[in-house]
Amino acid sequence: MNSARTLTIGMCASLILLAAEARATTTFAKVAGTLKLTGDAQNDAVQLVGIGNPGSVVLVVDAQQVGSFEGIHDIVVNTAAGDDVLEVLGVQIGGSIKIKTGTGVDDVRIHGDNGHFERSLFVGGNVDVSMGRQAGDTFELKAETAHGVSIGGNVVVRGASFNEITGFGGTADLDATDVRIGGNLRIQCGVAANSGILLVAVNVHGSTKLDTGNQADSVSVASSQFLRPVTIRTFGGDDIIGFSSGAFQNRFASTLVIDGGAGADQWLGATASIQAIAPNVKNVETSS
């Protein structure tokens, strides 16, 4: 049976703005195994917390628990306008997560810890995130503790100013505490401001494409493995691409293409990685 609930929470704006009273409204519904959430134009703080068995999710809005669900297979969120924070913590579902943010400076955090006790995060399908291309929009996919993050399908992130995907492992060896992506990885910043991409202890089984923007951007990669082709494009601006060395070196089992685009670009750690095929490097003025 489909069920729908609508929650209106009045909150004192002095807790956030030290001003007049404001009200935040978050609408949520469980429909045939899909948990759907829609925000409003206020500044909302929403947590989806995985507990107990796979498919069990608790919903917290502005520090108040407002719902508990069983049998969740997919999660769909639209935060709408406002400066919103969405946290998906320790969730374990067999389906996919789809997130869309709107205007305002937003944070999307998908973490392998539920905030109360250590817990692995796994998503059997895809993680698809579309952010508002605002300067300051942030996306995180992280293993916070000694429990890893596993995504069975693709990870696609569009429109975030800063993107961080980090595992808990310390080397390029496969580790249970890494972020493991079974499909493809796509990150496209597209923000009219400086942007960055940070990958640490990430294992990608599919292909990888990382695109920044036309400002002074950065791409940093450490302790990661890529089994299929990798393409990094930084477009305009004076950009820096950095690969870690030594115990934190990366491994590329297939092709690596780096295109710095316009501007005075640098590739640091150009010889630090283990590469099965010589990289194809274009429009990079300095490498070391």
ABEGO torsion letter per residue (X at the ends): XBBBBBBBBBBBAAAAAGBBBBBBBBBBBBBGGBBBBBBBABBBBBBBBBBEBBGBBBBBBGGBBABBBBGBABBBBBAEBEBBBBBBBGBBBABBBBBBBBBEBBBBBBBABAGABBBBBBBABBBBBBBAGBBGBBBBBBBABABBBBBABBBBBBGBABBBBBBABABABBBAABBBBABBBBBBAGBBBBBBBBBBGBBBABBBBBBBBABBBBBBBBGBBBABBBBBBAEBEBBBBBBBBEAABBBBABBBBBBAEBEBBBBBGAAABBBABBBBBBGBABBX
